[in-house]
């Protein structure tokens, strides 16, 4: 009996795996060429990249994404990207104070007449949120809620590699095209019976009003008589849709040439092979080979030169993706540099302590038989 249960469980797992493979899934996140400097027990963040990543966040990401768990002063604390030994108290760091003053937030204290005014942010304030609440964020983004980025590298499998892959993984514009939706795929119109029923109800409801205003209606009909034929003759604008040829996607990490077909991109959604999802409903090709990835509400945000780096670094899509991933990696754990340095010292201490304990044990119990 147990053997049969084991076989059933194995067959069920195989069926689920086959379904997931047919649905496409998403590509595994990968790190940039050369890896991440912060990996490993003694790895450290590239602070120059973290500084540039903060600039990318301010100029690109902050318009939609919040970072409610991070305060401005964290930028100037030990381990932060703008730490200055001359200002051990980050609240006194002039650069951090200037970053905070660039944003205006609603004061928590009323003025003389009881109203709440906007004031420049202080270093003790948390990062300004682009929207006052989640409802406003959804309304401004077509129903999608932009996630908070404070600990996004901790909340997503793959961490910084996921952020890097997703931001830089959008297909190029060369693989997209627009076409007219075929007539057989357009939404069907209402039935004639429903139209007649609605017309009868409207006629019955407006019978008395039409009798009282017969002269006015006749005059209006006569005046509009010439315009109606012109409006009726105007052709309806064709409905268009966006499609992409998946086989033409250029990627050094995955071969898309095996997917022969087209993927219809829904309105307000954008395809990304690193986004978890199922695109089988929009795939017009071999149903046994569905492209990986999914759709998300965020369009491609980065383009070459989108940001002018203060240190003069060339702002390519690859460079900006690395920098924002480094910044979000730091934001998820601002004290990781101190943690690693402290942890290394503790491990060295425990190793020495273990050696001393071993020699002490044999010294004390050398004449005792075990």
SEGUDO-918930 format. One record per residue (C-alpha): x, y, z; residue in three letters. Coordinates in steps of 0.2 Angstrom, whole numbers, plus 5000, padded with zeros to 4 digits. Layout:
N
+------+------+------+------+
|   xx |   yy |   zz | code |
+------+------+------+------+
|    X |    Y |    Z |  ALA |
...
+------+------+------+------+
//
This chain:
370
+------+------+------+------+
|   xx |   yy |   zz | code |
+------+------+------+------+
| 5000 | 5000 | 5000 |  UNK |
| 5014 | 5012 | 5005 |  UNK |
| 5023 | 5007 | 4988 |  UNK |
| 5007 | 5012 | 4978 |  UNK |
| 5006 | 5029 | 4988 |  UNK |
| 5024 | 5032 | 4984 |  UNK |
| 5021 | 5029 | 4965 |  UNK |
| 5006 | 5040 | 4965 |  UNK |
| 5015 | 5054 | 4973 |  UNK |
| 5029 | 5052 | 4961 |  UNK |
| 5017 | 5053 | 4946 |  UNK |
| 5008 | 5068 | 4953 |  UNK |
| 5025 | 5077 | 4955 |  UNK |
| 5030 | 5073 | 4937 |  UNK |
| 5013 | 5079 | 4931 |  UNK |
| 5015 | 5096 | 4940 |  UNK |
| 5033 | 5097 | 4933 |  UNK |
| 5027 | 5094 | 4916 |  UNK |
| 5013 | 5107 | 4918 |  UNK |
| 5026 | 5120 | 4924 |  UNK |
| 5037 | 5116 | 4910 |  UNK |
| 5023 | 5119 | 4897 |  UNK |
| 5018 | 5135 | 4905 |  UNK |
| 5036 | 5142 | 4903 |  UNK |
| 5040 | 5148 | 4921 |  UNK |
| 5053 | 5161 | 4922 |  UNK |
| 5071 | 5162 | 4918 |  UNK |
| 5083 | 5160 | 4933 |  UNK |
| 5091 | 5176 | 4939 |  UNK |
| 5109 | 5178 | 4935 |  UNK |
| 5123 | 5189 | 4941 |  UNK |
| 5133 | 5201 | 4930 |  UNK |
| 5149 | 5196 | 4922 |  UNK |
| 5162 | 5196 | 4936 |  UNK |
| 5149 | 5192 | 4950 |  UNK |
| 5145 | 5203 | 4965 |  UNK |
| 5159 | 5210 | 4976 |  UNK |
| 5148 | 5208 | 4992 |  UNK |
| 5147 | 5189 | 4990 |  UNK |
| 5156 | 5177 | 5002 |  UNK |
| 5160 | 5179 | 5021 |  UNK |
| 5172 | 5193 | 5018 |  UNK |
| 5165 | 5201 | 5003 |  UNK |
| 5161 | 5220 | 5003 |  UNK |
| 5150 | 5231 | 4994 |  UNK |
| 5156 | 5242 | 4980 |  UNK |
| 5152 | 5259 | 4988 |  UNK |
| 5155 | 5269 | 4972 |  UNK |
| 5142 | 5258 | 4964 |  UNK |
| 5130 | 5260 | 4979 |  UNK |
| 5132 | 5279 | 4977 |  UNK |
| 5127 | 5278 | 4959 |  UNK |
| 5113 | 5266 | 4963 |  UNK |
| 5106 | 5279 | 4975 |  UNK |
| 5106 | 5291 | 4961 |  UNK |
| 5097 | 5279 | 4949 |  UNK |
| 5084 | 5276 | 4963 |  UNK |
| 5081 | 5295 | 4966 |  UNK |
| 5080 | 5299 | 4947 |  UNK |
| 5070 | 5284 | 4941 |  UNK |
| 5063 | 5272 | 4954 |  UNK |
| 5057 | 5285 | 4967 |  UNK |
| 5043 | 5291 | 4956 |  UNK |
| 5034 | 5275 | 4959 |  UNK |
| 5042 | 5264 | 4973 |  UNK |
| 5044 | 5269 | 4991 |  UNK |
| 5057 | 5264 | 5004 |  UNK |
| 5048 | 5266 | 5020 |  UNK |
| 5061 | 5256 | 5031 |  UNK |
| 5075 | 5267 | 5026 |  UNK |
| 5079 | 5284 | 5034 |  UNK |
| 5090 | 5298 | 5026 |  UNK |
| 5103 | 5297 | 5040 |  UNK |
| 5106 | 5279 | 5035 |  UNK |
| 5115 | 5285 | 5020 |  UNK |
| 5128 | 5294 | 5031 |  UNK |
| 5130 | 5281 | 5045 |  UNK |
| 5145 | 5269 | 5046 |  UNK |
| 5143 | 5257 | 5032 |  UNK |
| 5132 | 5269 | 5022 |  UNK |
| 5137 | 5275 | 5004 |  UNK |
| 5140 | 5293 | 5010 |  UNK |
| 5148 | 5290 | 5027 |  UNK |
| 5161 | 5303 | 5031 |  UNK |
| 5173 | 5300 | 5046 |  UNK |
| 5173 | 5319 | 5049 |  UNK |
| 5154 | 5317 | 5053 |  UNK |
| 5152 | 5302 | 5065 |  UNK |
| 5134 | 5308 | 5068 |  UNK |
| 5125 | 5306 | 5051 |  UNK |
| 5113 | 5320 | 5056 |  UNK |
| 5127 | 5332 | 5054 |  UNK |
| 5133 | 5326 | 5037 |  UNK |
| 5130 | 5341 | 5025 |  UNK |
| 5128 | 5330 | 5010 |  UNK |
| 5115 | 5319 | 5018 |  UNK |
| 5106 | 5334 | 5024 |  UNK |
| 5106 | 5341 | 5007 |  UNK |
| 5099 | 5324 | 5000 |  UNK |
| 5085 | 5325 | 5013 |  UNK |
| 5081 | 5343 | 5010 |  UNK |
| 5077 | 5339 | 4991 |  UNK |
| 5061 | 5331 | 4997 |  UNK |
| 5046 | 5340 | 5005 |  UNK |
| 5035 | 5330 | 5017 |  UNK |
| 5019 | 5334 | 5027 |  UNK |
| 5023 | 5341 | 5044 |  UNK |
| 5016 | 5331 | 5058 |  UNK |
| 5014 | 5346 | 5069 |  UNK |
| 5000 | 5359 | 5064 |  UNK |
| 5004 | 5377 | 5061 |  UNK |
| 4996 | 5392 | 5070 |  UNK |
| 4979 | 5390 | 5062 |  UNK |
| 4979 | 5371 | 5064 |  UNK |
| 4983 | 5366 | 5046 |  UNK |
| 4998 | 5355 | 5041 |  UNK |
| 5011 | 5362 | 5030 |  UNK |
| 5024 | 5354 | 5019 |  UNK |
| 5042 | 5356 | 5025 |  UNK |
| 5059 | 5350 | 5019 |  UNK |
| 5063 | 5333 | 5025 |  UNK |
| 5076 | 5330 | 5039 |  UNK |
| 5089 | 5317 | 5041 |  UNK |
| 5079 | 5308 | 5054 |  UNK |
| 5064 | 5306 | 5042 |  UNK |
| 5061 | 5291 | 5032 |  UNK |
| 5062 | 5291 | 5013 |  UNK |
| 5048 | 5301 | 5005 |  UNK |
| 5034 | 5289 | 4998 |  UNK |
| 5028 | 5294 | 4980 |  UNK |
| 5010 | 5291 | 4985 |  UNK |
| 5000 | 5294 | 5001 |  UNK |
| 4993 | 5277 | 5003 |  UNK |
| 4991 | 5260 | 4993 |  UNK |
| 4974 | 5265 | 4985 |  UNK |
| 4982 | 5281 | 4977 |  UNK |
| 4997 | 5270 | 4971 |  UNK |
| 4985 | 5258 | 4963 |  UNK |
| 4975 | 5271 | 4955 |  UNK |
| 4990 | 5279 | 4947 |  UNK |
| 4997 | 5263 | 4941 |  UNK |
| 4982 | 5254 | 4933 |  UNK |
| 4977 | 5244 | 4948 |  UNK |
| 4995 | 5238 | 4951 |  UNK |
| 5004 | 5241 | 4968 |  UNK |
| 5022 | 5245 | 4966 |  UNK |
| 5031 | 5236 | 4979 |  UNK |
| 5041 | 5244 | 4993 |  UNK |
| 5060 | 5242 | 4989 |  UNK |
| 5067 | 5243 | 5007 |  UNK |
| 5070 | 5224 | 5008 |  UNK |
| 5066 | 5219 | 4990 |  UNK |
| 5082 | 5209 | 4989 |  UNK |
| 5078 | 5199 | 5004 |  UNK |
| 5060 | 5196 | 4998 |  UNK |
| 5064 | 5190 | 4981 |  UNK |
| 5073 | 5173 | 4977 |  UNK |
| 5089 | 5178 | 4969 |  UNK |
| 5091 | 5194 | 4978 |  UNK |
| 5102 | 5207 | 4969 |  UNK |
| 5104 | 5195 | 4954 |  UNK |
| 5085 | 5195 | 4952 |  UNK |
| 5084 | 5214 | 4952 |  UNK |
| 5098 | 5215 | 4940 |  UNK |
| 5091 | 5202 | 4928 |  UNK |
| 5073 | 5209 | 4929 |  UNK |
| 5079 | 5227 | 4926 |  UNK |
| 5090 | 5223 | 4911 |  UNK |
| 5080 | 5208 | 4904 |  UNK |
| 5067 | 5218 | 4895 |  UNK |
| 5067 | 5213 | 4876 |  UNK |
| 5073 | 5227 | 4864 |  UNK |
| 5061 | 5237 | 4854 |  UNK |
| 5067 | 5228 | 4838 |  UNK |
| 5056 | 5213 | 4842 |  UNK |
| 5040 | 5222 | 4844 |  UNK |
| 5027 | 5227 | 4831 |  UNK |
| 5009 | 5232 | 4830 |  UNK |
| 4995 | 5224 | 4820 |  UNK |
| 4977 | 5226 | 4817 |  UNK |
| 4966 | 5214 | 4827 |  UNK |
| 4957 | 5202 | 4816 |  UNK |
| 4938 | 5204 | 4815 |  UNK |
| 4935 | 5186 | 4822 |  UNK |
| 4945 | 5191 | 4837 |  UNK |
| 4936 | 5207 | 4841 |  UNK |
| 4923 | 5208 | 4855 |  UNK |
| 4906 | 5203 | 4849 |  UNK |
| 4892 | 5216 | 4849 |  UNK |
| 4876 | 5215 | 4859 |  UNK |
| 4862 | 5204 | 4852 |  UNK |
| 4848 | 5212 | 4842 |  UNK |
| 4835 | 5206 | 4855 |  UNK |
| 4844 | 5216 | 4869 |  UNK |
| 4846 | 5231 | 4858 |  UNK |
| 4827 | 5230 | 4853 |  UNK |
| 4822 | 5228 | 4871 |  UNK |
| 4832 | 5243 | 4877 |  UNK |
| 4825 | 5253 | 4863 |  UNK |
| 4807 | 5249 | 4868 |  UNK |
| 4810 | 5253 | 4886 |  UNK |
| 4818 | 5270 | 4881 |  UNK |
| 4803 | 5274 | 4869 |  UNK |
| 4790 | 5270 | 4883 |  UNK |
| 4799 | 5280 | 4896 |  UNK |
| 4801 | 5295 | 4885 |  UNK |
| 4783 | 5295 | 4877 |  UNK |
| 4776 | 5309 | 4887 |  UNK |
| 4792 | 5320 | 4886 |  UNK |
| 4793 | 5318 | 4867 |  UNK |
| 4774 | 5323 | 4865 |  UNK |
| 4777 | 5340 | 4874 |  UNK |
| 4793 | 5344 | 4865 |  UNK |
| 4788 | 5339 | 4847 |  UNK |
| 4792 | 5355 | 4839 |  UNK |
| 4809 | 5357 | 4848 |  UNK |
| 4814 | 5339 | 4843 |  UNK |
| 4808 | 5342 | 4825 |  UNK |
| 4819 | 5358 | 4823 |  UNK |
| 4834 | 5349 | 4831 |  UNK |
| 4831 | 5334 | 4819 |  UNK |
| 4830 | 5345 | 4804 |  UNK |
| 4846 | 5355 | 4809 |  UNK |
| 4856 | 5339 | 4813 |  UNK |
| 4850 | 5330 | 4797 |  UNK |
| 4865 | 5335 | 4787 |  UNK |
| 4877 | 5330 | 4800 |  UNK |
| 4871 | 5312 | 4803 |  UNK |
| 4875 | 5305 | 4786 |  UNK |
| 4893 | 5311 | 4788 |  UNK |
| 4895 | 5303 | 4805 |  UNK |
| 4887 | 5287 | 4799 |  UNK |
| 4899 | 5287 | 4785 |  UNK |
| 4915 | 5289 | 4796 |  UNK |
| 4924 | 5272 | 4797 |  UNK |
| 4928 | 5265 | 4814 |  UNK |
| 4946 | 5266 | 4819 |  UNK |
| 4954 | 5249 | 4819 |  UNK |
| 4959 | 5241 | 4835 |  UNK |
| 4978 | 5237 | 4836 |  UNK |
| 4988 | 5225 | 4847 |  UNK |
| 5006 | 5224 | 4851 |  UNK |
| 5015 | 5207 | 4847 |  UNK |
| 5033 | 5202 | 4849 |  UNK |
| 5043 | 5188 | 4840 |  UNK |
| 5051 | 5179 | 4854 |  UNK |
| 5063 | 5169 | 4843 |  UNK |
| 5071 | 5186 | 4839 |  UNK |
| 5075 | 5191 | 4857 |  UNK |
| 5094 | 5193 | 4858 |  UNK |
| 5101 | 5186 | 4875 |  UNK |
| 5118 | 5179 | 4880 |  UNK |
| 5110 | 5169 | 4894 |  UNK |
| 5096 | 5160 | 4885 |  UNK |
| 5092 | 5153 | 4868 |  UNK |
| 5075 | 5160 | 4862 |  UNK |
| 5077 | 5155 | 4844 |  UNK |
| 5067 | 5138 | 4848 |  UNK |
| 5051 | 5148 | 4851 |  UNK |
| 5043 | 5149 | 4834 |  UNK |
| 5028 | 5161 | 4836 |  UNK |
| 5022 | 5177 | 4842 |  UNK |
| 5017 | 5183 | 4859 |  UNK |
| 5003 | 5196 | 4861 |  UNK |
| 5007 | 5209 | 4874 |  UNK |
| 4991 | 5214 | 4884 |  UNK |
| 4987 | 5233 | 4885 |  UNK |
| 4996 | 5240 | 4900 |  UNK |
| 5007 | 5225 | 4903 |  UNK |
| 5025 | 5222 | 4898 |  UNK |
| 5034 | 5205 | 4894 |  UNK |
| 5049 | 5201 | 4904 |  UNK |
| 5057 | 5183 | 4904 |  UNK |
| 5063 | 5185 | 4922 |  UNK |
| 5045 | 5189 | 4929 |  UNK |
| 5036 | 5174 | 4936 |  UNK |
| 5020 | 5171 | 4927 |  UNK |
| 5011 | 5161 | 4913 |  UNK |
| 5010 | 5168 | 4895 |  UNK |
| 5002 | 5153 | 4888 |  UNK |
| 4985 | 5162 | 4885 |  UNK |
| 4994 | 5176 | 4874 |  UNK |
| 5006 | 5163 | 4865 |  UNK |
| 5002 | 5160 | 4847 |  UNK |
| 5014 | 5146 | 4843 |  UNK |
| 5017 | 5128 | 4848 |  UNK |
| 5008 | 5126 | 4865 |  UNK |
| 5020 | 5113 | 4870 |  UNK |
| 5034 | 5126 | 4870 |  UNK |
| 5028 | 5141 | 4879 |  UNK |
| 5041 | 5155 | 4882 |  UNK |
| 5047 | 5158 | 4899 |  UNK |
| 5043 | 5174 | 4909 |  UNK |
| 5027 | 5184 | 4912 |  UNK |
| 5019 | 5201 | 4911 |  UNK |
| 5021 | 5215 | 4923 |  UNK |
| 5014 | 5233 | 4924 |  UNK |
| 5031 | 5241 | 4925 |  UNK |
| 5037 | 5246 | 4907 |  UNK |
| 5056 | 5246 | 4904 |  UNK |
| 5063 | 5260 | 4914 |  UNK |
| 5081 | 5261 | 4909 |  UNK |
| 5089 | 5267 | 4893 |  UNK |
| 5107 | 5273 | 4889 |  UNK |
| 5110 | 5290 | 4896 |  UNK |
| 5094 | 5290 | 4907 |  UNK |
| 5105 | 5296 | 4922 |  UNK |
| 5120 | 5308 | 4922 |  UNK |
| 5131 | 5300 | 4935 |  UNK |
| 5140 | 5313 | 4946 |  UNK |
| 5156 | 5303 | 4945 |  UNK |
| 5156 | 5303 | 4926 |  UNK |
| 5153 | 5285 | 4924 |  UNK |
| 5145 | 5280 | 4907 |  UNK |
| 5126 | 5277 | 4911 |  UNK |
| 5123 | 5261 | 4901 |  UNK |
| 5108 | 5250 | 4904 |  UNK |
| 5120 | 5237 | 4911 |  UNK |
| 5129 | 5249 | 4922 |  UNK |
| 5113 | 5256 | 4929 |  UNK |
| 5106 | 5239 | 4932 |  UNK |
| 5121 | 5234 | 4942 |  UNK |
| 5121 | 5250 | 4952 |  UNK |
| 5103 | 5249 | 4957 |  UNK |
| 5105 | 5231 | 4962 |  UNK |
| 5120 | 5235 | 4973 |  UNK |
| 5110 | 5250 | 4981 |  UNK |
| 5095 | 5239 | 4985 |  UNK |
| 5107 | 5225 | 4992 |  UNK |
| 5114 | 5238 | 5004 |  UNK |
| 5097 | 5245 | 5008 |  UNK |
| 5091 | 5228 | 5013 |  UNK |
| 5104 | 5227 | 5026 |  UNK |
| 5113 | 5243 | 5029 |  UNK |
| 5124 | 5235 | 5043 |  UNK |
| 5130 | 5221 | 5033 |  UNK |
| 5148 | 5227 | 5032 |  UNK |
| 5150 | 5229 | 5050 |  UNK |
| 5141 | 5212 | 5052 |  UNK |
| 5154 | 5203 | 5041 |  UNK |
| 5169 | 5212 | 5049 |  UNK |
| 5162 | 5207 | 5067 |  UNK |
| 5158 | 5190 | 5062 |  UNK |
| 5176 | 5187 | 5055 |  UNK |
| 5183 | 5193 | 5071 |  UNK |
| 5171 | 5182 | 5081 |  UNK |
| 5176 | 5166 | 5071 |  UNK |
| 5195 | 5170 | 5074 |  UNK |
| 5192 | 5171 | 5092 |  UNK |
| 5181 | 5155 | 5093 |  UNK |
| 5195 | 5146 | 5083 |  UNK |
| 5208 | 5151 | 5095 |  UNK |
| 5197 | 5147 | 5110 |  UNK |
| 5194 | 5130 | 5103 |  UNK |
| 5212 | 5126 | 5101 |  UNK |
| 5216 | 5132 | 5119 |  UNK |
| 5201 | 5122 | 5126 |  UNK |
| 5208 | 5106 | 5117 |  UNK |
| 5225 | 5108 | 5125 |  UNK |
| 5217 | 5112 | 5142 |  UNK |
| 5207 | 5097 | 5141 |  UNK |
| 5221 | 5086 | 5138 |  UNK |
| 5232 | 5095 | 5151 |  UNK |
| 5219 | 5093 | 5165 |  UNK |
| 5214 | 5075 | 5161 |  UNK |
| 5230 | 5068 | 5155 |  UNK |
| 5232 | 5056 | 5170 |  UNK |
| 5214 | 5050 | 5170 |  UNK |
| 5209 | 5035 | 5160 |  UNK |
| 5194 | 5036 | 5149 |  UNK |
+------+------+------+------+
//
